[in-house]
Amino acid sequence: MRDPHLYNDTPVLRNKLDIRDQKLLDQAEADYVVYRLKDLALNPLRGNYHSGHLLKMHEYIFQDIFE
């Protein structure tokens, strides 16, 4: 059974940019993540670093790439 998080024809995670080449996805992800991490450094998400807060941070960091 195929992983539903991967494109059918490649081992690449489904993404908002519809990139199906892993190297290209890695490059795009790095660019977007650096931007979001800089933004978080300047504007931290309020919270006490419990699991829910860390999940919100993860969602914020990868929001441009993945659902």
Number of C-alpha atoms within 10 A of each C-alpha: 3 8 9 9 11 14 16 13 7 11 14 17 20 19 17 11 12 13 17 18 12 13 11 11 19 11 11 15 19 13 11 15 18 12 12 18 16 12 14 14 9 9 9 11 15 9 11 9 12 8 9 11 14 14 12 14 20 11 14 16 21 16 14 16 19 14 9
